[in-house]
Amino acid sequence: MMRTRVLMMTSAVALIAASAAVTAPAYADEAAAKKWIDSEFQPSTLSKEDQMKEMQWFIKAAAPFKGMEINAVSETLTVHEYESKTLAKAFEEITGIKVKHDIIQEGDVVEKIQTQMQSGKNVYDGWINDSDFIGTHFRYGQAVDLTDYMAGEGKDVTDPLLDVNDFIGKSFTTAPNGHLYQLPDQQFANLYWFRYDWFSNPEYKTKFKAKYGYDLGVPVNWSAYEDIAEFFTNDVKEINGTRVYGHMDYGKKDPSLGWRFTDAWLSMAGNGDKGLPNGLPVDEWGIRMEGCRPVGSSVERGGDVNGPASVYSIVKYLDWMKKYAPPQAQGMTFSESGPVPSQGNIAQQIFWYTAFTADMVKPGLPVMNADGTPKWRMAPSPHGSYWKDGMKLGYQDVGSATLMKSTPPDRRKAAWLYLQFIVSKSVSLKKSHVGLTFIRESDIWDKSFTERAPKLGGLIEFYRSPARVQWTPTGNNVPDYPKLAQLWWQNIGDASSGAKTPQAAMDSLAAAQDSVMERLEKSGVQGACGPKLNKKETAEYWFAKSAKDGNIAPQRKLANEKPKGETVDYDTLIKSWPASPPKRASLN
């Protein structure tokens, strides 16, 4: 009888439907939020109740943009693929804003953001762009100053739960004026990787100590790394019938070779000055900055690109690859070399990206135990003979949310909502934390990672350690990342191929960088913080000035570039690190 009555009341049904069309969206949005909170946004550092409160804020803030379609872009990483395929869908269902999130190669991201900067045309509404661009964005004035934006124009679309001080990459995306220009979305470091099972083998430990006079362990300096590479390559030679090597790297003259060096290889050797996140006045690229102005990268202008520490870093890179890596390494690119250690015949790798962790712990690999624990570990990288306490020790990639001034204001607001959503407290652990990258202090200390730590080979222990602060991205001294970064693989590639000596290659790189900065200076396009090159002086002038000013770079050539090797026991190292989180995010 009820069914008959409803069917007869056609006008009432129509009225109810019309009313529902007005009231349903808010209910539907909250229903969608609840669905995602229950099914996908777990585990979380927030309670489900607090997650819902945050989602309710997003629903309300997004209301003016409901029905809009925006475009975002990021490089090809597992974590960004998850954002594109899963979180963009969640954002649309919860807010009503549709997002087309493109995943493209890193070089293409660089090219497209250059296009938008140069043309003023809106290519993408939201960018996940490496923080290596911080010096570029600050000087060209085309990226939105987020500090000002969150307090002004974008205040109504800035999440009240956005705790900027909880982001471990905050200092990496802060310009010399103290303002935030990018919001970290993912990060990973390049660390030392080694076969823990081989290093724990009593026979190998005994033989190594007998030959070198110190214990086989995690190398603290490059001398020890070299000794260990020699030992496994030429003394051990084979394990279970398989030829083994004490080192892995890549050397093909290809754009990816540039990352191998701009990603702080020179700093590991001891190039640049003390200072975190980047050395001052000379950074790990060898560029000197005075105030906020880059003044040169060649030694004759006070820089360190072609100084003894930098040349030493290239010499060691080439020697180790020739003597201790598999023969095919010389002709490999970054992506081709990445999987090699997982095949089981590499003893250690000095330059290994933690972004490979997820692929390195897959069941059945030769480097995995049957119980799901790895046979390998990662640890802090060893330093070269020019390195001093207080200097950075390696690179940390930080892909960061970036807005451009050339994006229309309404689209920029909608994009800012999406970019905050994918790093929000509600979803910050990103399900299983695909790609195993971290952005918040509160993420790192979550109990879910305490439970997973034994199966991740030291990743969690490193990110919870005080050592983490020494791994940082490219900093403010670099005035135009796209123009300068491409010079590295072209010039150092000449050394890798044998076309030039390491000194000649670095001389060419220094000259090329100074030439780009000279053009920027003449154009005046970067204003008061653009390059203003120092006049040329002798190397001795700068060596003496550095010492007089209490700085380090550029350094004179050392009489002995191979001091005695030094190692540390891995388990002892791990136990020496704090086991509880700081009261506040103090490790920025």
Secondary structure in CASP SS format (residue, H / E / C, confidence):
PFRMAT SS
TARGET T0000
AUTHOR 0000-0000-0000
METHOD secondary structure of the structure
MODEL  1
M C 1.00
M H 1.00
R H 1.00
T H 1.00
R H 1.00
V H 1.00
L H 1.00
M H 1.00
M C 1.00
T H 1.00
S H 1.00
A H 1.00
V H 1.00
A H 1.00
L H 1.00
I H 1.00
A H 1.00
A H 1.00
S H 1.00
A H 1.00
A H 1.00
V H 1.00
T H 1.00
A H 1.00
P H 1.00
A H 1.00
Y H 1.00
A H 1.00
D H 1.00
E H 1.00
A H 1.00
A H 1.00
A H 1.00
K H 1.00
K H 1.00
W H 1.00
I H 1.00
D H 1.00
S H 1.00
E C 1.00
F C 1.00
Q C 1.00
P C 1.00
S C 1.00
T C 1.00
L C 1.00
S C 1.00
K H 1.00
E H 1.00
D H 1.00
Q H 1.00
M H 1.00
K H 1.00
E H 1.00
M H 1.00
Q H 1.00
W H 1.00
F H 1.00
I H 1.00
K H 1.00
A H 1.00
A H 1.00
A H 1.00
P H 1.00
F H 1.00
K C 1.00
G C 1.00
M C 1.00
E E 1.00
I E 1.00
N E 1.00
A E 1.00
V E 1.00
S E 1.00
E E 1.00
T C 1.00
L C 1.00
T H 1.00
V H 1.00
H H 1.00
E H 1.00
Y H 1.00
E H 1.00
S H 1.00
K H 1.00
T H 1.00
L H 1.00
A H 1.00
K H 1.00
A H 1.00
F H 1.00
E H 1.00
E H 1.00
I H 1.00
T H 1.00
G C 1.00
I C 1.00
K E 1.00
V E 1.00
K E 1.00
H E 1.00
D E 1.00
I E 1.00
I E 1.00
Q C 1.00
E H 1.00
G H 1.00
D H 1.00
V H 1.00
V H 1.00
E H 1.00
K H 1.00
I H 1.00
Q H 1.00
T H 1.00
Q H 1.00
M H 1.00
Q H 1.00
S H 1.00
G C 1.00
K C 1.00
N C 1.00
V C 1.00
Y C 1.00
D C 1.00
G E 1.00
W E 1.00
I E 1.00
N E 1.00
D E 1.00
S H 1.00
D H 1.00
F H 1.00
I H 1.00
G H 1.00
T H 1.00
H H 1.00
F H 1.00
R H 1.00
Y H 1.00
G C 1.00
Q C 1.00
A E 1.00
V C 1.00
D C 1.00
L H 1.00
T H 1.00
D H 1.00
Y H 1.00
M H 1.00
A H 1.00
G C 1.00
E C 1.00
G C 1.00
K H 1.00
D H 1.00
V H 1.00
T C 1.00
D C 1.00
P C 1.00
L C 1.00
L C 1.00
D C 1.00
V H 1.00
N H 1.00
D H 1.00
F E 1.00
I C 1.00
G C 1.00
K H 1.00
S H 1.00
F H 1.00
T H 1.00
T E 1.00
A C 1.00
P C 1.00
N C 1.00
G C 1.00
H C 1.00
L E 1.00
Y C 1.00
Q C 1.00
L E 1.00
P E 1.00
D E 1.00
Q E 1.00
Q E 1.00
F E 1.00
A E 1.00
N E 1.00
L E 1.00
Y E 1.00
W E 1.00
F E 1.00
R E 1.00
Y H 1.00
D H 1.00
W H 1.00
F H 1.00
S C 1.00
N C 1.00
P H 1.00
E H 1.00
Y H 1.00
K H 1.00
T H 1.00
K H 1.00
F H 1.00
K H 1.00
A H 1.00
K H 1.00
Y H 1.00
G C 1.00
Y C 1.00
D C 1.00
L C 1.00
G C 1.00
V E 1.00
P E 1.00
V C 1.00
N E 1.00
W H 1.00
S H 1.00
A H 1.00
Y H 1.00
E H 1.00
D H 1.00
I H 1.00
A H 1.00
E H 1.00
F H 1.00
F H 1.00
T H 1.00
N H 1.00
D H 1.00
V H 1.00
K C 1.00
E E 1.00
I E 1.00
N C 1.00
G C 1.00
T E 1.00
R E 1.00
V C 1.00
Y E 1.00
G C 1.00
H C 1.00
M C 1.00
D C 1.00
Y C 1.00
G C 1.00
K C 1.00
K C 1.00
D C 1.00
P H 1.00
S H 1.00
L H 1.00
G H 1.00
W H 1.00
R H 1.00
F H 1.00
T H 1.00
D C 1.00
A C 1.00
W H 1.00
L H 1.00
S H 1.00
M H 1.00
A H 1.00
G C 1.00
N C 1.00
G C 1.00
D C 1.00
K C 1.00
G C 1.00
L C 1.00
P C 1.00
N C 1.00
G C 1.00
L C 1.00
P C 1.00
V E 1.00
D C 1.00
E C 1.00
W C 1.00
G C 1.00
I C 1.00
R E 1.00
M E 1.00
E E 1.00
G C 1.00
C C 1.00
R E 1.00
P E 1.00
V E 1.00
G E 1.00
S C 1.00
S C 1.00
V H 1.00
E H 1.00
R H 1.00
G C 1.00
G C 1.00
D C 1.00
V C 1.00
N C 1.00
G C 1.00
P H 1.00
A H 1.00
S H 1.00
V H 1.00
Y H 1.00
S H 1.00
I H 1.00
V H 1.00
K H 1.00
Y H 1.00
L H 1.00
D H 1.00
W H 1.00
M H 1.00
K H 1.00
K H 1.00
Y H 1.00
A C 1.00
P C 1.00
P H 1.00
Q H 1.00
A H 1.00
Q H 1.00
G H 1.00
M C 1.00
T C 1.00
F H 1.00
S H 1.00
E H 1.00
S H 1.00
G C 1.00
P C 1.00
V H 1.00
P H 1.00
S H 1.00
Q H 1.00
G C 1.00
N C 1.00
I E 1.00
A C 1.00
Q E 1.00
Q E 1.00
I E 1.00
F E 1.00
W E 1.00
Y E 1.00
T H 1.00
A H 1.00
F H 1.00
T H 1.00
A H 1.00
D H 1.00
M H 1.00
V C 1.00
K C 1.00
P C 1.00
G C 1.00
L C 1.00
P C 1.00
V C 1.00
M E 1.00
N C 1.00
A C 1.00
D C 1.00
G C 1.00
T C 1.00
P E 1.00
K C 1.00
W E 1.00
R E 1.00
M E 1.00
A E 1.00
P C 1.00
S C 1.00
P C 1.00
H E 1.00
G C 1.00
S C 1.00
Y C 1.00
W C 1.00
K C 1.00
D C 1.00
G C 1.00
M C 1.00
K C 1.00
L C 1.00
G E 1.00
Y C 1.00
Q E 1.00
D E 1.00
V E 1.00
G E 1.00
S E 1.00
A E 1.00
T E 1.00
L C 1.00
M E 1.00
K C 1.00
S C 1.00
T C 1.00
P C 1.00
P H 1.00
D H 1.00
R H 1.00
R H 1.00
K H 1.00
A H 1.00
A H 1.00
W H 1.00
L H 1.00
Y H 1.00
L H 1.00
Q H 1.00
F H 1.00
I C 1.00
V C 1.00
S C 1.00
K C 1.00
S C 1.00
V C 1.00
S C 1.00
L C 1.00
K H 1.00
K H 1.00
S H 1.00
H H 1.00
V H 1.00
G H 1.00
L H 1.00
T C 1.00
F C 1.00
I C 1.00
R E 1.00
E H 1.00
S H 1.00
D H 1.00
I H 1.00
W C 1.00
D C 1.00
K H 1.00
S H 1.00
F H 1.00
T H 1.00
E H 1.00
R H 1.00
A H 1.00
P H 1.00
K H 1.00
L C 1.00
G C 1.00
G C 1.00
L H 1.00
I H 1.00
E H 1.00
F H 1.00
Y H 1.00
R C 1.00
S C 1.00
P H 1.00
A H 1.00
R H 1.00
V H 1.00
Q H 1.00
W E 1.00
T C 1.00
P C 1.00
T C 1.00
G C 1.00
N C 1.00
N C 1.00
V C 1.00
P C 1.00
D C 1.00
Y H 1.00
P H 1.00
K H 1.00
L H 1.00
A H 1.00
Q H 1.00
L H 1.00
W H 1.00
W H 1.00
Q H 1.00
N H 1.00
I H 1.00
G H 1.00
D H 1.00
A H 1.00
S H 1.00
S H 1.00
G C 1.00
A C 1.00
K C 1.00
T C 1.00
P H 1.00
Q H 1.00
A H 1.00
A H 1.00
M H 1.00
D H 1.00
S H 1.00
L H 1.00
A H 1.00
A H 1.00
A H 1.00
Q H 1.00
D H 1.00
S H 1.00
V H 1.00
M H 1.00
E H 1.00
R H 1.00
L H 1.00
E H 1.00
K H 1.00
S H 1.00
G C 1.00
V C 1.00
Q C 1.00
G H 1.00
A H 1.00
C H 1.00
G C 1.00
P C 1.00
K C 1.00
L C 1.00
N C 1.00
K C 1.00
K C 1.00
E C 1.00
T C 1.00
A H 1.00
E H 1.00
Y H 1.00
W H 1.00
F H 1.00
A H 1.00
K H 1.00
S H 1.00
A H 1.00
K H 1.00
D C 1.00
G C 1.00
N C 1.00
I C 1.00
A C 1.00
P C 1.00
Q C 1.00
R C 1.00
K C 1.00
L C 1.00
A C 1.00
N C 1.00
E C 1.00
K C 1.00
P C 1.00
K C 1.00
G C 1.00
E C 1.00
T E 1.00
V E 1.00
D C 1.00
Y H 1.00
D H 1.00
T H 1.00
L H 1.00
I H 1.00
K H 1.00
S C 1.00
W C 1.00
P C 1.00
A C 1.00
S C 1.00
P C 1.00
P C 1.00
K C 1.00
R C 1.00
A C 1.00
S C 1.00
L C 1.00
N C 1.00
END
